[in-house]
Amino acid sequence: MSTDPIVASGLSKSYRSGRIVTPVLRGLSLTLRAGELCLVVGPSGCGKSTLLALLSGLLQPDQGNVVALGRELGRLDAAALDRFRLDHTGFVFQGFNLFPALTALEQVALPLGYLGRSTDVAFARAAAALEEVGLAARRGARPAELSGGEKQRVAIARALAKDPALLFADEPTSALDAANGQIVIDLLHRAARQHGACVVCVSHDPRLIGHADRVLRMEDGMLLSDERHAAPLLSAVTERCP
């Protein structure tokens, strides 16, 4: 069995609306490694977000399979799949997905409670994750008091606090300016290099290409190219953050 964290084979996926069937992925196969940031790029509608959903187990393929951390996701029932994602994956979305009433510290600690961590351990790890993303001084702030860049950094801290083996990011910089976008991509790259995670990022943002270890270009549900880049330099995130 492969030791790579994600092995996808022959993935096909279509969506149906009445009698109309629209193919989105067409027999796509790939292998992803630990410790690298893989960027998936391509035009709107090419299947990028669908691929991310299949790799993370949020969707099931019509054909093909995904083996993540040695487990075939299609063979897991709903409860086992939910537990797998809770234990092993982190997600960062364009919309941040923060709870309005919770402070930054509470946002980050929340999933650790679901993992069975004690309150003291959960808040200690949450505080450490916020420090890692440069937001230690904003731990008591609620989403309404945070900028867009700060909200995304809270979302990344929430993912990092679980120390996930798999980290998925869907358009994480699309709502951010250049400076905050740079901070976010640096943090995702650090998750790969320093935490050893397999990081998969879907984006339209051309600024991210130079910061990825690997770039997968998609069109019409297929891979057009698979490029590996020289290791990008990591900037000092905490020096960039206010």
Backbone bond lengths (Angstrom), bond angles and torsions (degrees), N, CA, C in turn:
res aa  C-N    CA-C-N  psi(-1)  N-CA   C-N-CA  omega(-1)  CA-C   N-CA-C  phi
1 M - - - 1.463 - - 1.520 109.72 -
2 S 1.339 117.44 140.33 1.452 122.25 -179.33 1.524 110.84 -63.66
3 T 1.360 115.00 144.08 1.458 119.69 174.92 1.529 111.73 -93.03
4 D 1.326 117.32 -2.31 1.458 120.00 176.56 1.523 109.58 -66.73
5 P 1.338 117.84 142.84 1.468 119.46 -174.24 1.517 114.56 -66.43
6 I 1.334 118.14 -30.13 1.460 120.62 178.60 1.520 109.86 -137.00
7 V 1.329 115.54 125.59 1.469 122.04 174.00 1.524 107.16 -128.36
8 A 1.315 116.55 115.15 1.468 121.87 179.35 1.517 108.92 -110.92
9 S 1.320 116.23 134.34 1.462 120.84 -175.65 1.525 110.39 -130.19
10 G 1.326 116.08 123.49 1.463 122.47 171.32 1.515 115.35 57.30
11 L 1.339 117.12 42.07 1.468 119.97 -175.40 1.527 111.13 -74.75
12 S 1.326 114.92 123.53 1.460 121.67 173.04 1.520 108.35 -127.79
13 K 1.341 115.59 140.40 1.451 120.46 179.84 1.521 109.00 -149.96
14 S 1.339 115.97 132.69 1.458 121.98 176.54 1.517 108.63 -129.09
15 Y 1.318 115.73 155.80 1.455 121.94 174.34 1.521 108.74 -116.84
16 R 1.330 115.90 141.11 1.455 121.60 -176.67 1.533 109.97 -114.38
17 S 1.311 116.13 134.25 1.462 122.99 172.73 1.520 107.45 -131.91
18 G 1.337 115.61 100.16 1.463 119.67 -173.48 1.521 109.51 65.26
19 R 1.327 116.62 -123.82 1.465 120.66 179.01 1.522 112.75 -90.60
20 I 1.326 115.75 -3.72 1.469 119.30 -176.68 1.516 109.77 -91.24
21 V 1.334 116.64 124.80 1.458 123.12 177.45 1.527 107.89 -113.02
22 T 1.327 116.55 123.25 1.459 121.61 -178.31 1.516 109.95 -112.67
23 P 1.336 118.54 110.52 1.464 120.30 176.54 1.528 110.49 -68.07
24 V 1.322 115.96 135.99 1.465 120.42 -179.66 1.521 110.86 -114.25
25 L 1.329 117.53 -43.88 1.465 122.20 174.37 1.518 108.71 -120.58
26 R 1.336 115.97 142.56 1.456 120.82 -172.88 1.537 110.50 -129.58
27 G 1.325 116.96 83.15 1.465 121.28 173.68 1.513 114.22 65.16
28 L 1.320 117.40 40.08 1.460 122.06 -174.74 1.529 110.70 -82.86
29 S 1.340 116.21 134.82 1.461 121.93 176.61 1.521 109.79 -129.94
30 L 1.317 116.42 142.56 1.466 120.37 176.07 1.518 109.90 -163.33
31 T 1.326 114.58 160.30 1.463 122.72 176.45 1.520 107.99 -127.07
32 L 1.327 116.40 131.25 1.457 121.47 -178.53 1.519 109.82 -114.74
33 R 1.323 115.39 147.45 1.455 121.85 -174.27 1.526 112.13 -108.18
34 A 1.316 115.15 157.70 1.458 120.78 172.39 1.526 108.92 -76.02
35 G 1.326 115.66 152.00 1.453 120.84 173.75 1.508 115.34 77.14
36 E 1.347 117.70 15.18 1.454 118.72 177.41 1.519 110.58 -136.59
37 L 1.332 114.48 152.05 1.455 122.41 176.25 1.517 108.23 -98.19
38 C 1.326 115.38 115.95 1.464 122.13 -179.93 1.524 108.39 -105.78
39 L 1.327 116.79 121.81 1.447 123.06 -179.48 1.525 109.52 -103.40
40 V 1.334 116.16 128.78 1.463 122.18 178.07 1.525 107.75 -106.84
41 V 1.342 117.08 119.64 1.458 121.44 -176.29 1.523 109.52 -126.89
42 G 1.333 114.94 160.81 1.455 120.75 178.95 1.512 109.65 156.67
43 P 1.331 117.60 169.62 1.465 121.16 -177.58 1.520 112.22 -68.15
44 S 1.325 115.52 161.18 1.462 120.42 177.06 1.531 109.87 -56.74
45 G 1.338 115.26 137.60 1.453 120.26 178.38 1.506 115.41 83.88
46 C 1.335 117.34 5.41 1.470 118.83 -178.16 1.519 112.89 -82.54
47 G 1.341 118.12 -9.79 1.461 120.57 177.48 1.514 115.19 109.36
48 K 1.343 117.71 9.33 1.466 120.51 -176.56 1.526 112.34 -60.26
49 S 1.334 116.11 -53.36 1.466 119.46 -177.15 1.525 111.79 -68.27
50 T 1.327 116.68 -33.18 1.469 119.45 175.32 1.517 110.39 -63.87
51 L 1.332 116.97 -41.97 1.467 120.26 176.88 1.520 110.35 -59.68
52 L 1.325 117.63 -45.16 1.457 120.73 179.81 1.530 110.76 -60.39
53 A 1.336 116.76 -41.97 1.464 120.78 179.81 1.525 111.54 -64.98
54 L 1.324 117.69 -36.20 1.464 120.73 178.12 1.523 110.87 -70.51
55 L 1.330 117.30 -42.90 1.466 120.71 -178.35 1.523 111.61 -65.06
56 S 1.339 116.49 -29.82 1.468 120.64 -178.11 1.524 112.72 -93.51
57 G 1.335 117.85 -3.73 1.454 120.63 179.82 1.515 114.26 82.63
58 L 1.333 118.12 7.83 1.463 119.88 176.44 1.522 111.43 -73.26
59 L 1.331 117.04 -25.33 1.459 123.71 173.90 1.515 109.30 -128.75
60 Q 1.320 116.43 156.93 1.454 121.82 174.09 1.531 109.22 -107.61
61 P 1.329 118.46 139.80 1.464 120.15 179.29 1.525 111.67 -73.12
62 D 1.328 116.02 156.79 1.466 120.39 171.21 1.522 110.11 -72.34
63 Q 1.311 115.14 -36.63 1.463 122.15 176.61 1.523 108.32 -141.55
64 G 1.338 115.50 156.53 1.449 120.20 179.74 1.516 111.68 90.48
65 N 1.331 115.99 -178.39 1.454 120.04 -179.00 1.517 111.25 -151.28
66 V 1.326 114.78 159.57 1.455 123.51 175.93 1.522 107.92 -122.30
67 V 1.330 116.06 123.69 1.458 121.58 173.65 1.525 106.92 -107.27
68 A 1.330 116.52 115.07 1.455 122.57 -178.67 1.523 109.02 -118.26
69 L 1.314 115.74 123.04 1.466 122.01 -178.95 1.525 111.13 52.90
70 G 1.332 115.16 38.02 1.457 121.21 176.18 1.512 115.17 82.90
71 R 1.336 118.29 4.02 1.460 120.96 -178.47 1.522 109.31 -118.41
72 E 1.330 116.55 131.32 1.460 120.72 177.45 1.531 108.32 -79.29
73 L 1.316 116.15 113.03 1.458 120.39 -171.65 1.526 112.15 -63.20
74 G 1.325 117.30 -32.61 1.456 120.23 -178.92 1.508 113.86 -67.91
75 R 1.318 118.11 -15.46 1.467 121.67 179.23 1.532 112.59 -92.59
76 L 1.331 117.18 -4.97 1.463 120.18 -179.67 1.517 110.18 -88.78
77 D 1.345 116.40 139.67 1.457 118.31 174.40 1.530 108.95 -76.98
78 A 1.320 116.88 175.49 1.459 120.74 -172.90 1.528 112.00 -59.29
79 A 1.324 117.20 -41.80 1.463 120.39 -178.45 1.522 111.15 -67.19
80 A 1.337 116.66 -42.48 1.462 120.64 179.96 1.521 110.82 -66.98
81 L 1.324 116.67 -36.17 1.455 120.92 178.92 1.533 110.77 -68.04
82 D 1.324 116.88 -41.56 1.463 120.24 176.23 1.526 110.57 -60.40
83 R 1.329 115.60 -42.29 1.464 119.27 -179.52 1.520 111.49 -67.45
84 F 1.330 116.57 -38.30 1.459 120.47 178.03 1.526 110.21 -60.22
85 R 1.328 116.95 -46.40 1.462 120.15 -179.67 1.524 110.99 -64.70
86 L 1.325 117.15 -40.76 1.457 120.48 179.19 1.527 111.05 -62.24
87 D 1.325 117.06 -43.34 1.458 121.69 -174.93 1.526 113.09 -76.07
88 H 1.327 117.64 -34.10 1.465 119.42 -164.51 1.522 116.01 -123.60
89 T 1.324 119.25 -9.04 1.459 119.82 -173.68 1.521 112.19 -123.50
90 G 1.322 113.87 152.60 1.460 121.57 170.73 1.516 108.41 -126.38
91 F 1.336 116.56 148.92 1.460 121.97 -178.24 1.524 109.89 -128.64
92 V 1.327 114.86 138.50 1.464 122.00 174.17 1.522 106.62 -129.74
93 F 1.342 116.66 121.90 1.458 120.96 -175.38 1.526 110.81 -116.12
94 Q 1.316 115.01 162.86 1.455 121.93 178.40 1.527 111.64 -58.53
95 G 1.342 116.73 -37.58 1.457 121.15 -174.27 1.508 115.79 -88.93
96 F 1.342 117.95 7.64 1.467 124.87 175.25 1.531 113.72 73.04
97 N 1.364 118.38 -43.78 1.468 121.97 178.66 1.533 112.72 56.88
98 L 1.315 115.52 48.50 1.463 120.99 177.28 1.525 109.91 -100.31
99 F 1.332 116.57 153.65 1.458 122.58 179.33 1.535 109.02 -91.08
100 P 1.330 118.54 124.70 1.464 121.15 -173.34 1.524 114.48 -57.62
101 A 1.326 117.90 -33.35 1.465 120.76 -173.11 1.525 113.75 -86.41
102 L 1.342 117.85 -9.33 1.461 120.49 -174.29 1.524 111.43 -98.42
103 T 1.328 115.88 145.25 1.465 120.72 173.36 1.529 109.48 -73.20
104 A 1.317 115.59 167.98 1.460 119.77 178.24 1.530 110.72 -57.81
105 L 1.315 116.66 -42.16 1.466 120.21 179.77 1.522 110.91 -62.90
106 E 1.333 117.15 -42.95 1.464 121.00 179.92 1.529 111.59 -67.29
107 Q 1.331 117.10 -37.06 1.465 120.43 177.32 1.524 110.99 -57.93
108 V 1.336 115.74 -45.59 1.462 121.04 -175.27 1.528 111.30 -73.55
109 A 1.323 116.43 -34.37 1.469 120.43 -178.23 1.521 112.84 -75.18
110 L 1.337 116.98 -24.55 1.463 120.78 -171.18 1.536 114.05 -53.38
111 P 1.349 120.23 -52.94 1.471 117.92 -178.01 1.527 113.55 -65.94
112 L 1.322 117.57 -22.60 1.460 119.72 178.81 1.528 110.57 -69.05
113 G 1.329 116.64 -30.10 1.462 119.67 174.18 1.509 111.41 -65.16
114 Y 1.343 116.93 -39.60 1.469 120.40 177.23 1.525 111.31 -64.33
115 L 1.331 116.18 -26.58 1.463 120.31 178.12 1.528 112.48 -80.94
116 G 1.320 116.77 -2.86 1.455 120.56 177.58 1.515 114.69 90.96
117 R 1.350 117.27 10.72 1.458 119.45 178.22 1.521 109.52 -73.64
118 S 1.322 116.77 146.59 1.459 120.48 176.65 1.529 109.02 -66.55
119 T 1.316 115.74 161.51 1.468 120.11 -179.60 1.520 111.22 -59.03
120 D 1.338 116.84 -43.36 1.467 120.21 -179.36 1.523 111.13 -62.18
121 V 1.326 116.73 -45.43 1.462 120.68 -179.64 1.528 110.54 -65.83
122 A 1.327 116.49 -42.99 1.461 120.59 -178.92 1.522 111.22 -60.79
123 F 1.316 117.61 -45.09 1.466 119.88 -178.39 1.524 111.68 -73.06
124 A 1.322 117.58 -32.12 1.469 119.80 176.29 1.522 110.68 -65.74
125 R 1.330 117.17 -43.85 1.459 120.47 178.84 1.518 111.13 -68.92
126 A 1.325 116.60 -36.35 1.461 119.70 177.49 1.521 110.76 -64.15
127 A 1.318 116.97 -42.13 1.463 120.59 179.08 1.524 110.63 -63.30
128 A 1.339 116.93 -40.33 1.463 120.45 179.08 1.530 111.19 -65.76
129 A 1.333 117.04 -38.43 1.464 120.88 179.33 1.526 110.86 -67.54
130 L 1.326 117.85 -40.19 1.459 120.38 177.30 1.523 111.27 -65.73
131 E 1.315 116.78 -36.35 1.467 119.35 175.34 1.522 110.82 -64.35
132 E 1.326 116.90 -39.24 1.464 120.91 -179.82 1.523 111.70 -61.50
133 V 1.333 117.80 -34.75 1.468 120.31 -179.31 1.530 111.88 -95.08
134 G 1.330 117.15 10.66 1.459 120.84 174.47 1.506 115.39 80.30
135 L 1.339 118.16 23.52 1.465 121.21 -176.27 1.522 112.87 -121.19
136 A 1.314 117.97 24.96 1.460 119.71 -179.52 1.529 111.41 -57.63
137 A 1.333 116.75 -37.22 1.454 120.66 -177.68 1.527 113.12 -75.90
138 R 1.339 116.96 -9.62 1.473 120.83 -177.27 1.526 111.19 -110.26
139 R 1.298 118.05 17.39 1.461 121.88 -173.66 1.527 112.78 -61.65
140 G 1.329 117.68 -27.76 1.458 121.01 -178.82 1.514 113.70 -92.29
141 A 1.340 118.36 1.17 1.465 121.23 -176.56 1.521 110.75 -83.57
142 R 1.334 115.41 144.41 1.466 122.16 174.37 1.527 109.38 -95.43
143 P 1.339 118.29 163.68 1.463 120.38 -174.57 1.527 114.81 -52.04
144 A 1.331 118.09 -37.80 1.461 120.53 -179.54 1.524 112.41 -63.66
145 E 1.333 116.27 -19.34 1.464 121.29 -178.88 1.529 112.46 -97.83
146 L 1.329 117.19 2.11 1.458 121.60 -175.90 1.528 110.87 -110.38
147 S 1.327 116.22 148.06 1.460 120.76 172.62 1.526 109.51 -75.05
148 G 1.340 116.42 170.00 1.457 119.56 178.16 1.518 112.37 -59.62
149 G 1.325 116.86 -42.07 1.459 119.80 178.72 1.513 112.35 -64.21
150 E 1.336 116.32 -39.24 1.458 119.56 178.52 1.521 111.33 -67.09
151 K 1.342 117.00 -38.85 1.460 119.49 177.65 1.530 110.53 -60.77
152 Q 1.329 117.42 -42.65 1.462 119.44 -179.39 1.521 111.23 -67.39
153 R 1.318 116.81 -33.72 1.462 119.66 177.27 1.526 111.50 -69.39
154 V 1.337 117.25 -34.48 1.469 120.15 172.99 1.527 109.62 -62.59
155 A 1.341 116.84 -42.97 1.463 120.16 179.17 1.521 111.23 -62.30
156 I 1.322 116.99 -38.40 1.467 119.99 177.72 1.520 110.18 -68.50
157 A 1.333 117.37 -41.64 1.464 119.94 177.41 1.519 111.08 -60.03
158 R 1.328 116.51 -39.55 1.465 120.63 178.57 1.535 110.48 -61.10
159 A 1.334 116.39 -39.92 1.459 119.72 177.73 1.528 111.37 -69.86
160 L 1.334 117.08 -42.66 1.464 120.85 -176.32 1.526 112.48 -69.18
161 A 1.331 117.50 -29.49 1.463 120.49 -176.43 1.520 111.99 -60.07
162 K 1.335 116.63 -28.27 1.468 120.56 178.83 1.529 111.72 -80.57
163 D 1.343 117.30 -8.67 1.463 122.51 -175.34 1.532 110.38 52.13
164 P 1.339 117.46 57.23 1.464 120.14 -173.21 1.523 112.01 -74.98
165 A 1.309 116.21 148.60 1.462 121.12 173.29 1.521 110.79 -75.79
166 L 1.336 116.98 -27.03 1.461 122.87 -177.62 1.527 108.54 -125.32
167 L 1.339 116.44 128.54 1.455 121.16 179.96 1.527 108.47 -128.33
168 F 1.334 116.02 123.70 1.464 122.08 -176.75 1.528 109.28 -115.92
169 A 1.331 115.83 131.94 1.462 120.88 -179.28 1.523 108.84 -129.71
170 D 1.336 116.33 125.72 1.466 121.94 -178.41 1.529 108.83 -113.53
171 E 1.333 116.93 107.23 1.468 124.25 -179.87 1.533 111.57 51.01
172 P 1.342 118.23 53.07 1.469 119.70 -173.17 1.516 114.56 -71.71
173 T 1.347 119.12 -15.33 1.462 120.56 -176.85 1.521 113.37 -113.99
174 S 1.326 118.03 2.15 1.467 120.16 -170.29 1.522 113.24 -64.79
175 A 1.349 117.82 -26.99 1.465 120.52 -178.68 1.523 112.35 -99.12
176 L 1.341 116.86 10.84 1.457 120.47 -172.29 1.526 111.90 -114.75
177 D 1.336 115.52 153.55 1.457 119.65 174.37 1.523 109.56 -75.34
178 A 1.342 115.98 177.27 1.463 120.75 -173.20 1.529 111.91 -60.64
179 A 1.334 117.02 -44.27 1.461 119.92 -176.63 1.527 111.58 -64.46
180 N 1.337 116.85 -46.50 1.462 119.72 179.86 1.524 111.45 -70.89
181 G 1.323 116.97 -34.26 1.464 119.36 174.56 1.511 111.82 -60.29
182 Q 1.338 116.67 -40.38 1.470 120.95 177.78 1.526 111.07 -62.79
183 I 1.324 116.21 -42.76 1.467 119.83 178.75 1.525 110.57 -60.49
184 V 1.329 116.76 -44.41 1.459 120.91 -177.43 1.522 111.04 -63.97
185 I 1.325 118.21 -45.71 1.463 119.39 -178.86 1.520 110.65 -68.04
186 D 1.335 118.00 -32.81 1.468 120.11 174.12 1.528 110.91 -62.19
187 L 1.332 116.08 -41.64 1.462 119.60 -179.63 1.523 111.60 -65.84
188 L 1.334 116.79 -40.34 1.461 119.60 177.66 1.530 110.65 -64.67
189 H 1.325 115.53 -38.47 1.466 118.15 178.68 1.513 111.52 -67.88
190 R 1.327 116.61 -36.78 1.455 119.84 176.29 1.534 111.35 -64.62
191 A 1.336 116.31 -34.64 1.466 119.33 177.19 1.521 110.37 -59.91
192 A 1.332 116.25 -37.05 1.464 119.80 177.63 1.522 111.22 -72.38
193 R 1.330 116.92 -52.09 1.456 120.55 -172.42 1.525 113.55 -73.20
194 Q 1.314 116.55 -44.90 1.460 119.14 -173.13 1.525 112.80 -92.57
195 H 1.327 117.74 -28.42 1.464 120.79 178.62 1.528 111.87 -98.91
196 G 1.335 117.35 -10.42 1.459 120.68 179.88 1.513 114.18 72.26
197 A 1.331 117.65 19.54 1.465 120.81 -178.23 1.527 110.81 -78.22
198 C 1.318 114.41 155.84 1.460 122.00 166.99 1.526 105.63 -89.83
199 V 1.339 117.37 111.00 1.459 122.15 -174.70 1.524 109.11 -108.95
200 V 1.327 115.85 123.20 1.466 122.12 179.26 1.519 107.44 -118.48
201 C 1.328 116.19 122.47 1.455 121.75 -175.14 1.521 109.43 -125.72
202 V 1.326 116.40 127.18 1.460 123.06 174.30 1.519 108.18 -101.01
203 S 1.333 117.72 132.03 1.457 118.88 -178.45 1.522 112.25 -161.01
204 H 1.347 115.07 150.57 1.458 122.60 168.13 1.528 110.89 -92.10
205 D 1.325 117.63 -8.24 1.460 122.56 -169.13 1.525 110.91 -76.68
206 P 1.332 119.49 111.37 1.466 120.47 -178.34 1.514 113.23 -67.21
207 R 1.346 117.59 -17.37 1.468 120.06 179.36 1.520 111.69 -65.38
208 L 1.317 117.27 -23.33 1.458 120.56 -174.87 1.524 112.95 -78.59
209 I 1.333 116.89 -21.25 1.467 119.82 -171.68 1.519 111.58 -59.03
210 G 1.324 117.43 -42.11 1.454 120.23 -178.12 1.512 114.43 -71.53
211 H 1.327 117.43 -8.61 1.458 120.77 -178.30 1.530 112.78 -107.55
212 A 1.315 117.12 2.64 1.469 120.73 -179.42 1.519 110.54 -94.60
213 D 1.320 116.07 149.08 1.465 120.79 173.09 1.527 110.64 -76.28
214 R 1.323 115.16 -29.44 1.460 120.93 -174.96 1.519 108.54 -146.63
215 V 1.317 117.11 138.17 1.458 121.89 -179.69 1.525 109.27 -124.36
216 L 1.326 116.04 119.87 1.459 122.56 174.94 1.518 108.04 -102.21
217 R 1.333 117.16 122.24 1.465 121.58 179.27 1.523 108.24 -103.54
218 M 1.351 114.47 127.14 1.456 120.71 -177.44 1.522 111.42 -115.23
219 E 1.313 114.88 151.82 1.458 121.46 170.51 1.524 107.69 -157.97
220 D 1.337 115.77 135.60 1.468 121.84 177.72 1.526 112.57 52.16
221 G 1.335 116.80 40.16 1.456 121.11 174.50 1.507 115.88 76.24
222 M 1.342 117.13 12.53 1.457 121.03 -179.59 1.526 110.06 -131.61
223 L 1.331 115.88 158.63 1.456 120.83 175.40 1.523 109.61 -82.86
224 L 1.336 116.09 124.16 1.461 120.80 175.80 1.516 111.89 -87.81
225 S 1.349 116.11 -36.84 1.462 119.64 -178.73 1.513 109.98 -155.72
226 D 1.325 114.68 159.54 1.458 123.06 -179.43 1.531 105.75 -138.94
227 E 1.339 116.33 103.34 1.466 121.36 -173.20 1.521 110.14 -114.59
228 R 1.316 115.51 135.63 1.460 120.66 173.29 1.523 108.64 -105.14
229 H 1.330 115.62 136.85 1.453 121.69 -177.44 1.517 110.24 -108.70
230 A 1.337 115.02 158.43 1.460 119.45 171.22 1.522 108.62 -62.57
231 A 1.325 115.51 150.58 1.464 120.11 -175.85 1.515 111.20 -59.02
232 P 1.346 118.87 120.38 1.463 121.02 177.67 1.523 110.51 -70.30
233 L 1.323 115.06 153.98 1.457 119.65 175.49 1.517 109.11 -82.14
234 L 1.325 115.75 138.16 1.463 120.42 176.40 1.519 109.17 -87.95
235 S 1.317 116.46 134.38 1.464 119.91 175.17 1.518 109.17 -89.10
236 A 1.316 115.49 164.40 1.472 120.44 179.75 1.518 108.52 -80.05
237 V 1.315 116.67 99.55 1.462 121.16 -174.29 1.520 111.20 -60.31
238 T 1.307 116.83 -43.13 1.463 118.70 -176.37 1.515 111.94 -65.72
239 E 1.337 117.51 -26.39 1.459 119.90 177.84 1.525 110.96 -74.33
240 R 1.331 116.46 -25.22 1.453 120.30 -179.82 1.523 112.12 -81.52
241 C 1.325 115.85 -23.90 1.455 120.28 -170.69 1.524 110.42 -87.18
242 P 1.329 117.87 142.32 1.456 121.07 177.64 1.511 110.90 -69.94
